[in-house]
Amino acid sequence: MNGIRDVRPVIDVRNMGKKVIVKDNSRKKLLHIVEAFGGGIYTFIVSLANATCEEYDVTVLFAIRPQTPENYKDDFDSRITLIESKYLKRSIDPIKDVAALFEIRKYVKKIKPDVIHLHSSKAGILGRVGINCQKNKVFYTPHGYSFLKEDDSKLKREIYWDVEKVGAWTNCKTVAVSEGEYDVARLLGRNCTYINNGISINNLTPSYKPIDHKNPLIATLGRISFQKNPKVFNQIAEAFPALRFMWIGDGELREELKSGNIEITGWKEHFAALKLLNECDIFILPSLWEGLPISLLEAMYMGKICIVSNIIGNKDVIKTAANGFVANKTEDYIRIIKDITGGDYDVAEIAKIAHEEVLNEYNTDVMIRKYMDLYRV
């Protein structure tokens, strides 16, 4: 697990009936560094790495998380080199963090990448410290800034802000995943842009089934964590004891989902989770902070009616009564669900618009094209 799985492209040369394998060193090299190797970021990395390996020799330096799929190697193109970090950890650990910094330096020196892309706050902080951004082409994508985390103390969030502010002074370009995250990035520094998150639609099949107004299945997808706001999800379920609710996923706060009409599926492989999502009628996402949630884009593409919290990422995509609904408080979710089940909205048209917007803007074809343009500059 800790070693390098070197399976990059080779040139085959036949000599006297024997195959001689020679490395193709003519291609440029791209190194992704990511600690948060799970959930939406994992899906993002898989899509981006697989698409870019057509042009680049791609390496991913990553850290295992509880929600990292066991068969993660199967999700990546066989040409991609996967390196499991020994020291990148989610929690703050000065000894391991310093070790991770030197580990990053070691692989940058060994691989000599033409492009380096840092993902999430921990990799972003350590990478910008450990890599000479003047001599290397480095990009950083926050996927939701740490100082927006409402489960941290005010002091810790202020420290995160200061660290990000210092990081923004380096010659590293921040690439936000939504317009809202870009607005935050501009408060930290000028060297930034944004490329909307996108999803791979090749293996997704929308159900196109009409909403069940009398007995709808209402679901969400993700880790049962403070960020995803299981408390509000539970309150919504308690307001509709006769309806079915499903949380696709698992997590440390599953005890907050107390309502008897909530089914917790536990962790599922990505496509198994999407199959469950496709069975639902209404998708709700009461998150406290986001970058631009992949699960929301997947639900939109599948033609689900989406009700989301009024935060960065969610509100960048969803416009009330046009392609979904934005809620400010628990009572808003309850009212909107009542209006939907009561037939007050043309839900078929809303679902159609949401689906078409993912086709036109929030898909990996559009996203990859923009990242490739950025890498080539």
N, C-alpha and C positions, 0 to 999 in steps of 0.2 A: 504493500500500500504506500510506503514512503518513498519508493524508488521512482525513477523516471521510466515511463512507458514510451519508448522512442519508436514511433511507428509513422514517421513522416515519409513523404513520397521518396521513391528511389528511382534511379535510372537503371534499367536492365541492359546489360551488355553481354552478348553471347560470344564465347571464345572457345573454339575447339570442343563444342558440345556442352560446355559447362556454363552455368549462369553466374555472372559476376555482378554483384550488387554494389552500386556506387551511390553515395548520397547526392541528392540534388541540392547544391548549396547556392544556386543562382537566384532562388526566390527570396523575397524579403521576409522578415520574421516579425511576428506579432505576439506579444506576451500579455495575457490577461492575469491580473492578480486580484483575488477575491476571497474574503473571509466568510461572508454571508452566503455560503453555498447551499441554499435551500429556498423553498418557496418561489416567489415571483422572480427573484434575482437569479436563481438557478435556471429557471425557464428562459430568462433573458440571455444568460451566458451560453446556454446550449444553442439557441437560435443564432446568436451572433458568431460564435466560434465556428459552428458548422458551415455557415454561409461564407465566412471570410477565408476558410481554408482552401477555397478554390484558387485564391490569389496569393495567400500568405502561408508560410510555415507557422502554424498556430500552437502556442503552448499555454496551458492554463495552470497557474499555481494557486491552489485552493486549500481551504480547511474544511474538514468534515464537521457537520452539525447534526443534531438528532433528526432533523427533517430531510437530510440529504438522502436521496434514494439509494438503496443498497446496490442496485444494478446501474449506478450512474454511468459507468463506462460504456454501457450499451447505448446510451443516449447520444454519445459523441461520435463524430466521424472517426474512423480508424486512423486517419492521417494526423489526428491531433495528439500532441504530447500532453499527458496529464501528470502533474506533480502534486502530491499531497504534502502540504506544509507541516512541518513538525511543531511549529511554534505559533502560527497565527491562531488566536483565540478570540472569542467574542468578548469575554470579560477583560477588564483592565488588570494586567499582571505585569508590573515593571520588568521583572526578569525575563519572562517569555516575550514581552513586547520588544525588548532590546534584542533578544535572540532572533525574533522575527525580522527585525530591521536588517540585521546582518545576513539573514537567510535571503531576503529580497536582494540585497546587494550581490550576494554570491551568484544567484541565478541570472541577474542582469549581466554580470561580468561574464558568466559562462555562455549564456545564450546569445548575447550581443544583439538584442532585438532592435529592429528599425522603428517599431511603434510599441509603446507600453500603455496599457489601459488599466487603470485602477478602479475597483468597484466597491462601493459602500464605505462608510466612514473609517473603519479600522485600517483597511488596506489603503485608503486615501491618505490618511495621516502618516502612516509608516512609510508608504511609498514616496510621498513627497519629501520626507526627511531623508530617506535612504538612497534616493535616486537623484543624480545631478540633472535637474530639469533644464539646465542650460545646454547640456550636451546631448540630451536624449529628447525624443518627441514623446511627451507624456500627456495622457488625458485622464480625467477623473470624473466618474459618474457617482453622485451621492446615493441615488436610489432612495431618497428620503433622508434629509439631514438629521443627525443625532440630536441637535439642539431643539428639534421640534418634538422630541419624545416627552410626552406629558407624565410618564411614570418616573422620570428622573427629577431630582431636586432642582430648585432654581439655580443654586450655586453650580451644580454639575452642568446644567444647560448653558450657563454663562461661560463656563470653561470650554465646553464644546464649541461655542460660538467663537471664542477667542482663538482656539486652535485652528478652526476653519478659516478665520480671518487671516492668520499668519500663513496658512497653506495657500491661500489665494494670492499671496505675494510672489509665490514661486512661478517659474515659467512653465506652468502646467495648466492646460486649458480645461475648464470645467464644462462638462456636457450634461446638462440637466435632462431629465426624462419627460418633462412636461413644461408647459409655458409658466405654470405657477411656480414650479421649482426653479425655473430660470429667473423669475422675478426675485426670488430669495437669493440666488447666486449673485445677481447684480448688486445686491446690498453688500456683498463680501468683496467683490472685485470686478474688474471690467473684462478680464480674460475668460469669457464664458459664452456659451451658446446653448441651444436645446434641440434635441431630436426626440420626438414623441415615441414612447414605447410602442412596440408593435407585437403582434402574436403571429405564429405560424398557422395559417388557415388550411394548409394542405390536408391535414388529417382530422379536421373538425367538420362535423356534419350537423348543421342546425336541424332541430326537430320540426320546426314550423308548425307545431301542434297548437291549436287554439288554447287560450288560457282557460283553466277550469275555474269558473267564477264561484261555484258553490263550494268546492273543496280543493283550493289551490295548495300546491306544495311550495313552501317558502324556504329558501336555502341561502347559505353563504358558504364560502370556501376559504380555508386558510388556517393558520395556527391559532389556537385558542389562547390568545395572549392579550395583555393590556391594550396593545395597539389596536387590535381588532374589535375591542369593546364588547366582550361577551355579556356584560351586565345589561347593556341596552338591548342586545339581541334577546336576552331572556325576558326582559320587560315587555317587549313586543309580543313574544310568544304567549306570555301570561295574559295579554289583552285579548287573545284569540284562542281560548282553550279548545275549541272545536276544530281548529285548523292544524295541519301538519307542518312542522318545522324541522329542518335538517342542517346540522353543522358538518360540512365535509372537511374533516381534518381532526386534529387533536392538539393538546397543549397543556401547559401547566395550570391554566385557569378553568379547566373543564368543570370543576365543582360549582362555578358560577352559573352554569346552565342547568338550573334546578327545575324548570317547568317540565311537567310530565309529557308534554306534546313535542319535545325536542329529541330528535335522534342524533346521536354523535356517531359518526361512521368510523372514527379512528383514521390513522394515516393511510392514504391510498396512493398507489403509483399514479403518475400524472394523468394518463389516459383513462384509468379507472375512475379517478376523481371527476374528470370531465364528463364521463358517461353518466355519473350520478347528477352532475350539474345540469345535464341536458334533460333530465327528467323533471326538473322543477319548473314552476310557472313564474315565480317572482324571485329575484335575486336582491338581497339587501346587504349593504356594506357600511356598517356604522363606525368605521375606523376613526381613530383620533388623529392620525397622521398617515400620510402616504407619499410616494413619489408619483407614480402613475400605475395603479394596480393592474397586474396582468389578469387576475381573475375577473375584474370588471370588464376588460376588453373581450375576454373569452365568453362571458355571459352575454354581452352585447351581440357578438357575432352569432351566438346560438339563438338569438331572437328572444331573450328573456327580458321581462320588464324589470328594470334596475332602479332601486331606491338607494341612494347613497348619502353619506354625511357631507356637510358643506365644508370641505377642506381642500387644500392643494391636491391636485391630481384628479380627484373625483369631480370637482366643480369645473375643472378645465375641459372635461369631456362631456359631462351630462348637463343638459339644459331641461329644466322642468317642463313637462307636458310636451316636449318636442321629441327627445330620444330617451327619456327616462325621468327620474324625479330626484330632486335634492331636498334633504330634510335637515332641519336645524336642531331638532330635539325629538325625544321619544314620541311625543304626541303627534308630531308631523308624520312619522312612519305609520302610526296607527290610523290617522285620518286618510292618508294616501292609499293604504291597503283597503280600507273601507270603500273609498271612492272607486278603486280599480275593480274590486269584486262586485260593487254595485252597478257597474257598467257605465260610469260617468266619463270614461275616456275611451277613445278609439285605440285600444291597446295593440291591435294588429298593425296599425300605421306607425305607432311609436316603436314597436319592435322592428319593423321594416327599416325605418330610418336609422336606428342604432346599428343594425346589421350592415347597412350600406356605408355608414361612416367608417366602420372597421375595414371594409373592403377597400375604401378609397384612401384612408389615411393611417389607420392604426394597425398595420400589418407588417410582417417582417420584410416583405419585398420593398416597401417604401423605406422602412427603418434602415435596412442593410445598405441600400443605395446611398443614403445620406451619410452613414458611418464610413463607407468606403471612400466617398468623396472627401470626408474629413481626414481620414488616414493618409490619403494620397497627397494632400497639400504640402 
